């Protein structure tokens, strides 16, 4: 009898069998799943679909059949779990089973296959235990993918988001253009991965981003560009950072910050509505960098948490400030934390929580700050001035009025130098996040819900360079806060370049959702003279480093129009939408914290032959 090939995906209970009817002989491919023997002559086994999303029941009996080999029954019983097979059988009606779901897998309930033959397509080792609950190490990432339905769903979701974004961008007349991966080393700000060549002394560098190429495209008559770009940065890895990552990169000519932000807002709102069924605000709120740092202690604040920060040094007695910090005339900031009303019965419970936190490895790090540890107070009506006696009567009264404190509230004071904000956070901003996280884990606060998008704008164009963050390697003690191609925001900022570059504001914008920096962009410098001035006279880059940007300067000289763009972290976007805690949960083959891929053992040692070919030597 002829047999037609059929996938288990076609055997869904919700679809009519238009191409295959009951009684037909079909061939189905998949993996062997759970099994049960009712007797020596009757055997049941689930055949799992190729995408491991559903299964169909196979019935094997020892009864003879003209199309069935006598050894088939014993053969299928001998095959181990997870064996990839081709199964031929007769499609027949199935009696209603007691349930349709098996864990995260759908079980097809209307039909089953009466087994005629089974052909194993490979072997699955019997010494490997692979169940949905098994956690495999990074060296067995393939088995984690094989057994973890949630991980496979995340990858499928990622694919759907990519397809959706491509469709929307094409509707907006963006053109997808690939830019080279073999670039050259240029001092944009991050450490690069270098690729040696067989030409002595010459090497490529993998791109930190397509920044320079997309600006070149703007000078080449391409009005709207995008790509899902692979980027590479030799940086320390974190939960939200990999050494190689994907970003949705786009650029628009004859455009500025508002046009770019408007498009990104529309795309983001459409994503959240279509895939998550949630409506985001329109427009997204905007917040200046200085405001974010002063009120939340972070340039990527999660505004859902509350716990706003305020300066209070003008309220405090000088002897208390001296106890808090060794600094002269520091800024002293404060925040309060209030737990669920049912979490504590006595202020002593709050004392216990905060002491446990400060005694933890995370908490101890806050006690070792060079500018002084935090001052901790618990509001307790049984104590003088409700536990704020160290502040003095007037300061305690004004603090109580400022924060509307209640019994059991936590008040935290923290000093920092009275200098302009730089970097991404303040000591109290870091403590704010750590305290909130600890309280949620302890069940004392409910986890924040919903999504709170906002734009952070008006970053300083330049920041002090440090040994750990050398930036562009100039000699001015300054580095571009983001990259050296960001334009000053206003004409007044252009004038300020020659007066005090540290006070210049850049036309840069970051998209932040729930404390995650989802992406950043800017209006670019499109005038060659301005770009040269920034690199040569402000950053004071060496002649050799300055010359590495000659290609870009030449493009800017040839009538490059004004342009602006943005790059969204695609890995972070998927992580955020799915509520995951690490980008490793949405990447098929992520690197470990050491930047290694344990599955394929990379990076690998170079042989003497390869070292010789590429004119390399290993220094002792």
C-alpha positions, 0 to 999 in steps of 0.5 A: 500500500502507498504511504504518504509522508505526514508531519505530526504538526499536521495531526492537530485536533483543531484542524480537519484532515483534508489531505489525510483520512482515517484508514490511510497509511502515513509516514511520520518523522519525529522522536520517540517519547514516553511509552507503556506496555499493557502486555507483551502483545500491546505497546504504546509510545508517544511520537514527538514532533520535530519541533518537540511541541506536540506528540501523537500516540503510536500503538504497536501490537504483535498481531500479524498484518500483511504490511507489517514485519513480524519483528516490528513490535519487538524493534520499537520496544527496544528503541530508547527514549529520544530516538529519531525515527520514521514511523509508518502506520495506519491513521485511526480514530483514538478514544478520548484520552484523560488529558491533552497536555503532558507538561508543556507538550500538546498531545494529539487526542483525536487520532493515533497511529497503528504501527506498521514499521519503524526505522531508527534514524540514529541512536540516542545514548542510554547513559544520558538522562534528558528530561524537561527538568534536567539542567545541562552545563554549557558544554551540553548546550545542545541537550539543553535546547533539546529538552528545554521547551521554554528555551526553544519557545524563546528562540521562536519568539525571537524569530517572530519579533525579527520578522515583524520588525523587518516587515514594519521597517520595510513599510516605512521605506527602510532598506536593509543593508549589510555592512562589513564584519571585517573592519579596522581598529578605530578608537570608538570607545570599547576594546575590540577583537582583532583578526590577524591576516597573512600580511605581516603587521596588518589586521582587521578588527570586528566592529563594535557597531556599524556606526561608521558604515551607517554614517557613510551610507547617509553620505551615499544617498541612502535615506533610511537604512537598517540591519540586524547587526552583529557587534563585538566588544571585548568587555567583561560579560554580565547578565545583559551583555555578551561579547558578541551580540545583535542590535537593530541598527537604523539611521535616517538622513535629513532627520533629527532626534525627534524623528528617530524617537517617534519611529522607535516609540511607534515600533515599540508600542506596536510590538508590545500591543501585538505580542504582549497585549499591552498598551504603552504610553504615547508619547514616552516620557522624557527625562534629562540625564541630570534628573535621572541621576539626582532622583534615581541615582541611575541613567537607566532608572526603573521608575516603577520602584519609587524610592526617589532620592533627594538631597538633604545635606542642608538639613543635617548637622555638620557633626552627623555629616562628618560621621557619614563621610570623610569628604569635605562639604559632600552631597548627602542624599536620602531615600526611604523604603516602605515595605508591605504593611503586613510584612513587619509587626515591629520596627525590630523586624526592619532592623533584622532585614537591613542587618541581614542585608548589610551582612550579605556579600552584596550588602557588605560592598556598600559599607566599603565605599571610599566616601563613606558607607550608608547611614541607616535609620528605622522609624520607631515611635518608641525611640526619641525623635522616632529613631532619628535622634542623631539628626537633631530635632529640626532635621528630624522634623523636616525629614519626617515632613519631607518623606511622610515617614511611618512606623517601620520605614527605612531611611538611608543617607549616603554621601558623595562628592559635590561634583557634576554627575558622570557615569551610569549610577551613584552609590545611593542609586546602586543601593536603591536597586540592591535593597529593593531586589533583596526585599522582593526576594524576601517576600517583603515587597511585591515585584514591580509589574507593567512596563515603564518606558522613558527616554533619557536625554541631555547627556554630557557630551564628554566625560572624564577618561579613566584607566579602565575606560580610556575612551578614544585614547586622547590626551585631554583627560576627556572621552566621548560619553557615548562615541565621538560622532555625537553632535552637540545639542544646541548652538549654545553647546557648540559655543561652549566647546571652546569655553568648557567642554565638560559642560557641553550637552550632547544630542543623545537619547537612550530608550529605557524600559524597567531599568533596562537600557534598551538602546541608544542613539544620537544626532550625528556630527555631519560637518567634517570641520566640526568632527575634526575639531572634536577629535583633534582639539577637544579630545586631543587624539594623537595624529595616528589615531586621528588618521584612522578616521580619515575615511569618515571625514572624507565622506562628511566633506562630500556633502553628507546631509544631517542624520540621526539614528539609534541601535536597539539591543535585540537580545535585551529586547527579547529578554525584556519582553519575555520577562527573563533575567539574562540574555543567555536565556534568549540566545541559542549559543551564548558565551559563559561569564568568561567569554567562552563557548564550552560546547565547541571549546572556544576560544582555542589555543593557536598552534605554532603553524597558525602563529607562524602563518599570521606572524604572531608570537606568544609573549611570556 
